[in-house]
Amino acid sequence: MAPATTETNGSNGTNGTSGTNGTAHEFVLKEALIENHRPLRVVVVGAGFSGILAAIRIPERIPGVDLTVYEQNEGVGGVWWANKYPGVACDITSYSYQYSFEPNPDWSSLYAPGHEIQQYLERTATKYGATRFIKTSHKVTACTWDESAKKWNIQVTKSATGENFTDVADILVTARGQLNEPRWPDIPGLDKFQGKVMHSAEWDPSYDLRNKKIGIVGNGSSAIQIIPQIQKVEGAQVTCFMRSPTWVSFPFGEPAMMKMGLDVNNTEITDAQRQEFASNPEAYFALRKGFEDDSNSIHDSTLKGTAMQALGQQLFRSRMESKLASRPDLLERLIPAFPPGCRRLTPERGFLEALLEPNVTTLFGSITSISPTSVSVSLASSEPQPQQVQVDLDVLILATGFHTSCAPSFPIIGRNSTPLSTRWSPIPESYLSLAVDQFPNLLMLFGPNSAIGFGSLTKILEAETDYITAVIRKLQKEDYLTIEPNPKRVRDFTAYIGAYFQKTVYSENCKSWYKSHGGRGDWVSGLWPGSTLHALEALRSPKWEDWVYESVEGDNGNGLRWLGNGWSETQTTGDMSWYINPDEVEVPLAGKPEENPRYKARPWSY
């Protein structure tokens, strides 16, 4: 094979040579197929919704990748493995909380219980081979970038044995989720309490709540699911400690149910309905479309001053007034001054009714201290000296949420020994929620600003997974050692986030896990700055010019050496006429191609 040559300093040579100041310089072809599936080691941290998805898509699309997914829990499912509290369930419709490629017609409820979601995730992971790559009971304790080797050193502990070891990867993917690390409140004396203490995310199913004096702290999503369940426990006396008011909404998906003629008062899915969905794909697809269209149609409710926002507030207020008509004192404390959506809207099923039961007491105020047997509360009051109340308890349940606006609890150290916790101070920054400068070959699933107020979170996670898979493939195919976002583009995205949320209800004065600084900051760090459909378009086609690269060939090498030896894998092990296969050919619409309904439904993108 005759050697080829390249251009240098823009001076073209002839007959396969190039000239540089009159000196011939030979370029040697890379003896590889253009597809260039060079070996790469990829480590993913976390095996929840996004980690499982990564363990399906990466090996599906990228041969040559040596993949491991480390999961600290004993099973897959992330938050759905960890959360076992009574009443734990999906708070959006189950039919919207599933992978688009694995629709489940067998949900037992419109709002599936947590164990069912975990089983769905485990079943999907097994079906698509993700479990081959997942190592459960393996906790990642530190990740450090090695600048000389251009690799990540990952410290891992085996939970069963306590053994520590170091893994080395070309690419590190965090897929830990935002609801991963329980937030324990800083209350004086909490460690001295002699009764049972449980965080909602670390529930002890073996503990018997019967005939106990139970205290529960919080009124967010978890508390609103737990309280109706523990209120029913035999002999239980329940005290609810609440600091903040909260809007309580009708169940998500209720408008779509009414449009489809379903009974909004019965969210259980009968055996007959499940059999119909399984045997009639068209009917099941229509059901899914109804719920998806409904959730995507209410984005306007997140914007200040819109008619939809005002209508939602009116409906939620009327619902709460109706259910708490006998307790105006509760109603006054529960209805917020901030608009619906500033905090995550919480659909309730039995929560308000439970607060009216004789074995439930609700105290609004701040817990000031905890003794071995009781809790002291400073009651919310307009009086100069708030009333102090002491409540004796046998068990204290902390439904106090998660650390959502900070770096992982384990250190991630990037270039120049920069900790991610430092890079994310005072606020977590990113490029499109996927990566951050100073941290080469670090990709994030469900990173900062990844969640959504309304719409399909799981579809956003799929789009993020598609994007990071494309990044890994680019790194592999085009012979890059490293890739990270341009710092200016990270700053640009931060500026966009700040400007966007100014016009939304999320910027109003409320404590919310959507916000920085433990929910009390003025920066929205949890949500995507736009609708779900906006996110899907933004993540659809990577803008490669927004990234910075280091080449395997070095600064002075030929940046197109990845073109290989002129051969394609399709000529060896693939299909040599793949381009005429029906699934590869896009047939334009006759007469007026621009009227193609596919591109009317979703405009074409590069």
C-alpha positions in Angstrom: 0.0 0.0 0.0 1.5 3.3 -1.0 1.8 5.9 1.8 -0.3 9.0 1.6 0.5 12.4 2.8 -1.2 15.4 4.3 -1.1 19.2 4.2 1.0 21.2 6.6 0.6 25.0 7.3 -1.8 25.1 4.3 0.9 24.3 1.7 -0.4 21.6 -0.6 2.0 18.9 -2.0 1.5 16.7 -5.0 1.9 12.9 -5.7 1.1 12.1 -2.1 3.4 14.5 -0.4 3.1 17.8 1.3 5.6 20.5 1.6 6.6 22.5 4.6 9.3 25.1 3.8 10.2 22.9 0.9 10.7 19.8 3.1 8.7 16.6 2.2 6.8 15.1 5.1 5.1 11.7 5.0 1.8 10.9 6.7 1.1 7.2 7.6 -2.4 5.9 7.3 -4.0 4.4 10.4 -4.5 0.7 9.7 -8.1 0.6 10.9 -11.6 0.6 9.5 -13.3 4.0 9.5 -15.7 3.0 12.1 -12.7 2.8 14.5 -14.1 0.9 17.5 -11.0 1.4 19.6 -11.2 0.0 23.1 -12.6 2.3 25.8 -13.2 1.8 29.5 -16.4 3.4 30.7 -17.6 3.4 34.4 -21.2 4.5 35.3 -22.1 5.3 38.9 -25.6 4.4 39.8 -28.2 1.8 38.6 -31.4 3.7 38.8 -33.6 4.8 35.8 -30.7 6.5 34.0 -27.9 4.1 34.9 -29.9 1.1 33.7 -30.6 3.0 30.5 -26.9 3.7 30.0 -26.1 0.0 30.5 -28.6 -0.7 27.6 -27.7 2.0 25.1 -23.9 2.2 25.4 -23.2 -1.5 24.6 -26.0 -1.5 22.0 -24.5 1.4 20.0 -20.7 1.3 20.8 -18.7 -1.9 20.2 -15.3 -1.9 21.9 -16.5 -0.4 25.2 -15.6 -2.2 28.4 -18.5 -1.1 30.7 -19.1 -1.4 34.4 -22.0 0.1 36.4 -21.4 0.5 40.1 -24.5 0.5 42.4 -24.2 1.0 46.1 -27.5 -0.7 47.0 -28.2 -4.4 47.0 -30.4 -4.2 43.9 -31.2 -2.0 40.9 -33.7 0.8 40.8 -32.1 3.7 42.6 -34.6 5.7 44.6 -37.2 2.9 44.0 -35.0 0.3 45.6 -34.1 2.6 48.5 -37.6 4.0 49.4 -39.8 1.5 51.1 -41.9 3.7 53.3 -45.7 3.0 53.5 -47.5 4.6 50.6 -44.5 5.1 48.4 -45.7 5.4 44.9 -45.3 7.3 41.7 -46.9 10.8 41.9 -47.4 11.0 38.1 -49.2 8.5 36.0 -47.4 5.2 35.6 -47.9 5.3 31.9 -45.7 8.4 31.7 -43.1 7.0 34.1 -41.6 4.3 32.0 -39.1 3.8 29.2 -40.5 4.7 25.8 -39.2 1.5 24.3 -40.6 -0.7 27.1 -44.2 0.3 27.7 -45.8 -1.7 30.5 -49.5 -2.5 30.1 -49.6 -4.3 33.5 -49.4 -1.4 36.0 -51.8 -2.2 38.9 -52.6 1.4 39.5 -52.5 4.7 37.7 -49.9 5.7 40.3 -47.8 2.6 40.6 -46.5 1.6 44.1 -42.8 1.8 44.5 -42.1 -1.9 44.6 -43.8 -2.3 41.3 -41.7 0.4 39.7 -38.5 -1.3 41.1 -39.6 -4.6 39.7 -40.3 -3.0 36.3 -36.8 -1.5 36.3 -35.2 -4.8 37.3 -37.2 -6.7 34.7 -36.2 -4.2 32.0 -32.5 -4.4 33.1 -32.6 -8.2 32.8 -34.5 -8.2 29.5 -32.1 -5.9 27.7 -28.9 -7.3 29.3 -28.0 -4.4 31.5 -27.4 -6.7 34.5 -24.3 -8.1 32.8 -22.6 -4.8 33.5 -24.1 -3.9 36.9 -22.2 -4.6 40.1 -24.5 -4.1 43.1 -23.3 -3.5 46.7 -20.3 -1.6 45.2 -20.0 2.0 46.6 -17.9 4.5 44.7 -16.1 6.6 47.3 -13.9 8.9 45.2 -13.1 9.8 41.6 -9.9 11.5 40.6 -8.7 12.7 37.2 -5.2 11.6 36.3 -4.0 14.4 33.9 -0.8 12.5 32.8 -2.7 9.3 31.9 -5.9 11.1 30.8 -8.0 8.7 32.8 -10.2 8.6 35.9 -9.1 6.7 39.0 -12.2 5.5 40.8 -12.2 4.2 44.4 -14.7 1.5 45.1 -15.7 -0.3 48.2 -17.4 -3.7 48.2 -20.2 -3.4 50.8 -20.2 -7.1 51.7 -16.5 -7.4 52.5 -15.3 -3.9 53.0 -12.7 -4.5 50.4 -11.4 -1.3 48.7 -10.0 -1.2 45.1 -9.3 1.2 42.3 -10.8 1.1 38.9 -9.5 3.0 36.0 -11.7 4.4 33.2 -11.4 6.6 30.1 -14.9 8.0 30.7 -16.8 8.5 34.0 -20.6 8.8 33.9 -22.5 9.8 37.0 -26.1 8.5 37.0 -26.9 9.0 40.7 -30.2 10.9 40.4 -31.2 14.0 42.3 -33.1 12.2 45.0 -30.2 10.1 46.2 -28.7 11.4 49.4 -31.2 11.8 52.3 -31.1 15.1 54.0 -31.1 14.8 57.8 -32.3 17.9 59.6 -29.8 19.7 61.9 -31.9 19.7 65.1 -30.2 19.9 68.5 -30.6 16.6 70.4 -31.6 14.5 67.4 -28.8 12.1 68.2 -30.0 11.8 71.8 -33.5 10.6 71.0 -34.0 7.2 72.5 -37.0 6.2 70.4 -36.9 5.0 66.8 -35.7 7.5 64.2 -36.3 6.8 60.5 -35.7 8.9 57.4 -38.4 8.2 54.8 -35.6 7.1 52.4 -34.1 4.7 55.0 -37.3 3.1 56.2 -37.2 0.1 58.5 -40.1 -2.2 57.4 -39.6 -4.5 60.4 -40.5 -1.7 62.9 -44.0 -2.1 64.3 -45.8 1.2 64.4 -48.9 -0.1 66.2 -49.9 1.7 69.4 -47.0 4.2 69.0 -46.8 7.9 69.4 -45.5 8.9 66.0 -44.1 12.2 64.9 -43.5 13.0 61.2 -41.5 16.0 60.1 -42.3 17.6 56.7 -45.2 18.1 54.3 -43.5 17.3 50.9 -44.2 14.5 48.6 -43.0 11.7 50.9 -44.9 13.0 54.0 -48.1 13.4 51.9 -47.9 9.7 50.9 -46.9 8.5 54.4 -49.4 10.3 56.6 -52.6 8.7 55.2 -51.0 5.2 55.7 -49.7 5.6 59.3 -52.9 7.3 60.4 -54.6 4.0 59.7 -52.2 2.0 61.9 -53.9 0.4 65.0 -53.5 2.5 68.1 -51.3 5.1 66.4 -51.3 8.7 67.6 -49.7 10.9 64.9 -48.3 14.4 65.2 -47.4 16.1 62.0 -44.7 18.8 62.3 -44.9 21.3 59.4 -42.9 24.5 58.8 -44.1 25.6 55.4 -47.4 25.8 53.7 -47.9 23.7 50.5 -50.3 23.5 47.6 -52.0 20.1 47.4 -53.3 19.3 43.9 -55.6 16.9 42.4 -53.8 13.8 41.1 -51.7 14.4 38.0 -53.4 12.9 34.9 -56.9 13.6 36.2 -57.9 15.9 33.3 -56.7 13.3 30.8 -58.7 10.7 32.6 -61.9 12.8 32.3 -61.2 13.3 28.6 -60.9 9.6 28.1 -64.0 8.8 30.1 -62.1 7.1 33.0 -63.3 7.2 36.6 -61.1 9.8 38.4 -62.1 8.4 41.8 -60.8 5.0 41.0 -57.1 4.8 40.1 -56.8 1.1 40.4 -56.4 -0.7 37.1 -58.6 -3.8 36.9 -57.4 -7.1 35.5 -59.8 -6.7 32.6 -58.3 -3.3 31.7 -54.7 -4.7 32.0 -55.6 -7.6 29.7 -57.2 -5.1 27.2 -54.0 -3.0 27.2 -51.8 -6.1 26.7 -53.9 -7.5 23.9 -54.9 -4.2 22.2 -51.7 -2.2 21.5 -53.7 0.5 19.7 -55.9 1.2 22.7 -52.9 1.2 25.0 -51.0 3.6 22.7 -54.0 5.9 22.7 -54.1 5.9 26.5 -50.4 6.7 26.7 -50.8 9.5 24.1 -53.6 11.0 26.1 -51.5 11.3 29.3 -48.4 12.5 27.4 -50.4 15.2 25.6 -52.0 16.3 28.8 -48.8 16.7 30.7 -47.1 18.5 27.9 -50.0 20.9 27.5 -49.8 22.6 30.9 -46.3 24.2 30.6 -48.0 27.6 30.6 -49.0 27.0 34.2 -45.3 27.4 35.2 -45.2 31.0 33.9 -46.1 34.0 36.1 -49.3 35.7 35.4 -50.8 33.4 32.8 -54.5 32.4 32.7 -53.5 28.8 33.2 -51.5 29.6 36.3 -54.5 31.5 37.8 -56.9 28.8 36.9 -54.7 26.1 38.6 -54.5 28.2 41.7 -58.2 28.6 41.8 -58.9 24.9 41.3 -56.4 23.8 44.0 -57.7 26.4 46.5 -61.3 25.3 45.9 -60.3 21.6 46.4 -58.4 22.4 49.6 -61.2 24.6 50.9 -63.8 21.8 50.2 -61.8 19.1 51.9 -60.8 21.2 55.0 -64.1 23.1 55.4 -64.4 21.8 59.0 -60.9 23.0 59.9 -60.4 26.6 58.8 -57.3 26.7 61.1 -55.6 24.0 59.0 -56.6 25.6 55.8 -55.2 29.0 56.8 -51.8 27.4 57.6 -51.6 25.1 54.6 -52.5 27.4 51.7 -49.3 29.3 50.6 -48.8 32.9 49.5 -46.6 31.6 46.7 -48.1 30.3 43.5 -48.7 26.6 42.7 -45.5 25.0 41.2 -43.0 27.1 43.1 -42.5 24.0 45.3 -43.1 20.7 43.6 -46.8 20.3 43.2 -47.9 17.3 45.3 -51.0 15.4 44.3 -52.8 13.9 47.3 -54.9 10.8 47.8 -56.2 10.9 51.3 -53.7 13.3 52.8 -56.1 16.1 53.7 -58.7 13.7 55.0 -56.1 12.1 57.2 -55.3 15.5 58.8 -58.9 15.6 60.0 -58.9 12.3 61.8 -59.0 12.4 65.6 -55.7 10.5 66.0 -53.8 13.1 64.0 -52.5 16.5 65.3 -50.9 19.0 63.1 -48.4 21.5 64.5 -47.1 24.4 62.4 -43.7 25.7 63.5 -40.1 24.8 64.0 -38.7 22.0 66.0 -36.2 23.7 68.4 -34.8 20.7 70.2 -35.2 17.0 70.8 -34.8 15.2 74.2 -34.5 11.5 74.7 -38.3 11.1 74.7 -39.8 14.2 73.2 -39.7 17.0 70.6 -40.0 20.7 71.5 -41.7 22.9 69.0 -41.9 26.7 68.6 -45.4 27.2 67.1 -45.8 29.6 64.2 -47.6 32.7 65.5 -48.0 36.4 65.0 -47.3 36.9 68.7 -43.9 38.4 69.7 -43.3 35.3 71.9 -44.2 32.1 70.1 -45.7 29.4 72.2 -43.5 26.4 73.0 -45.0 22.9 72.9 -43.4 19.6 74.0 -44.6 16.4 72.4 -43.8 13.0 73.7 -42.9 10.4 71.0 -42.0 6.8 70.5 -40.9 7.2 66.9 -39.8 10.1 64.8 -40.1 9.9 61.0 -38.0 12.4 59.0 -39.6 13.1 55.6 -37.1 15.9 55.1 -36.1 15.2 51.5 -32.7 15.0 49.9 -29.5 16.9 49.1 -30.3 18.0 45.6 -28.3 21.1 44.7 -24.8 20.0 45.6 -22.0 17.7 44.4 -22.0 14.0 45.3 -21.1 13.1 48.8 -18.0 11.4 47.5 -15.2 13.6 46.1 -14.9 14.1 42.3 -11.5 15.8 41.6 -10.9 17.2 38.1 -8.1 19.1 36.4 -5.6 21.0 38.7 -7.0 19.0 41.7 -10.2 21.0 41.5 -13.1 19.3 43.6 -16.5 19.3 41.9 -17.9 20.7 45.2 -15.6 23.8 44.7 -16.5 24.1 41.0 -20.1 24.0 42.0 -19.9 26.8 44.6 -21.9 28.9 45.0 -24.2 27.2 42.4 -24.0 24.0 40.3 -23.2 24.8 36.7 -23.1 22.7 33.6 -23.4 22.5 29.9 -26.9 21.4 29.1 -27.0 19.5 32.4 -24.5 17.0 30.9 -21.0 18.1 31.7 -18.9 20.8 33.3 -15.6 22.4 32.3 -12.4 21.4 34.2 -13.7 17.8 34.4 -12.6 16.0 31.2 -14.5 12.9 30.2 -17.0 13.4 33.0 -20.6 13.0 31.8 -23.7 13.4 33.8 -27.2 11.8 33.7 -29.8 13.6 35.8 -27.3 16.3 36.6 -28.1 19.9 37.6 -31.2 21.3 35.9 -32.3 17.9 34.5 -35.7 17.5 36.2 -38.9 18.9 35.0 -42.0 20.5 36.6 -44.4 19.0 34.2 -43.9 16.4 31.4 -42.0 13.2 30.9 -38.8 13.1 33.1 -38.0 9.6 31.7 -38.0 10.8 28.1 -35.5 13.6 29.1 -33.3 10.9 30.7 -33.5 9.0 27.4 -32.4 12.1 25.5 -29.5 12.7 27.9 -28.4 9.1 27.5 -28.6 9.4 23.7 -26.4 12.5 23.9 -23.7 11.1 26.2 -23.6 7.9 24.1 -22.9 10.1 21.1 -20.2 11.9 23.1 -18.5 8.6 23.9 -18.8 7.4 20.3 -17.2 10.7 19.0 -14.4 10.3 21.5 -13.8 6.7 20.3 -14.3 7.1 16.5 -12.5 10.3 16.0 -9.5 9.4 18.2 -9.9 12.0 21.0 -8.3 11.4 24.4 -10.5 13.9 26.2 -13.6 16.0 25.7 -15.1 18.7 28.0 -17.4 21.6 27.4 -16.0 25.0 26.4 -16.1 27.1 29.6 -17.8 30.0 27.8 -20.7 27.7 26.8 -21.0 26.7 30.5 -21.3 30.3 31.4 -23.7 30.8 28.5 -26.0 28.1 29.8 -25.8 29.5 33.3 -26.9 32.9 32.0 -29.7 31.3 30.1 -31.0 29.5 33.2 -31.0 32.7 35.2 -32.9 34.6 32.6 -35.4 31.9 31.9 -36.5 31.3 35.5 -37.1 34.9 36.2 -40.4 34.7 34.3 -41.5 31.5 36.1 -43.2 30.6 39.3 -40.1 28.7 40.3 -38.4 31.9 41.2 -41.0 32.9 43.7 -40.4 33.0 47.5 -40.7 29.4 48.6 -38.5 26.6 50.0 -38.1 23.9 47.3 -35.8 21.1 46.4 -35.7 22.8 42.9 -33.5 25.5 44.4 -29.9 25.9 45.5 -28.5 26.1 49.0 -30.7 23.4 50.5 -33.9 24.7 48.9 -33.5 28.2 50.3 -31.4 29.8 47.6 -32.6 32.0 44.8 -31.1 29.9 42.0 -33.2 27.1 40.4 -30.7 24.2 40.1 -33.1 21.3 39.8 -35.2 22.0 36.7 -34.6 22.2 33.0 -35.0 25.8 31.8 -38.0 25.1 29.6 -40.5 22.5 28.8 -39.9 18.8 28.3 -40.3 19.2 24.6 -37.8 22.1 24.7 -35.3 19.8 26.4 -35.7 17.0 23.9 -35.0 19.4 21.0 -32.0 21.0 22.8 -30.5 17.6 23.4 -31.4 16.2 20.0 -28.2 17.0 18.0 -24.9 17.7 19.7 -23.3 21.0 18.9 -19.7 19.7 18.7 -18.3 23.2 18.4 -19.3 23.8 22.0 -16.8 21.2 23.2 -13.0 21.2 23.7 -10.9 18.2 22.7 -7.5 16.7 23.1 -6.5 14.3 20.2 -4.8 11.0 20.4 -2.5 12.4 17.7 -1.4 15.3 19.8 -1.5 19.0 18.9 0.5 18.6 15.7 -1.0 15.4 14.5 -3.4 14.8 11.6 -6.9 15.4 12.9 -8.3 13.2 10.2 -6.2 10.1 10.8 -9.3 8.4 12.2 -10.4 8.0 8.6 -8.4 4.9 8.7 -7.3 2.8 5.7 -10.1 3.5 3.3 -12.2 0.6 4.3 -15.6 0.3 6.1 -16.7 -2.3 8.6 -19.8 -2.8 6.4 -17.4 -4.3 3.8 -16.1 -6.9 6.2 -18.7 -8.0 8.8 -21.7 -5.7 7.9 -24.1 -5.3 5.1 -22.5 -4.0 1.9 -25.7 -2.6 0.5 -27.3 -1.4 3.8 -28.3 1.9 2.2 -31.2 0.4 0.2 -32.7 -1.5 3.1 -36.3 -0.3 3.7 -35.5 0.8 7.3 -32.7 3.0 6.0 -34.5 4.7 3.1 -36.5 7.9 3.9 -39.0 8.2 1.1 -40.1 11.9 0.5 -43.8 12.7 0.2 -44.8 12.9 -3.5 -45.6 16.3 -4.9 -44.9 18.4 -1.8 -42.2 16.8 0.4 -42.5 19.7 2.7 -45.9 18.5 3.7 -44.5 15.2 5.2 -46.5 14.6 8.3 -43.5 13.3 10.1 -41.8 16.7 9.9 -45.0 18.4 10.7 -45.2 16.5 14.0 -41.6 17.3 14.7 -39.5 19.6 12.6 -36.4 18.0 11.0 -33.0 18.8 12.7 -29.5 18.4 11.5 
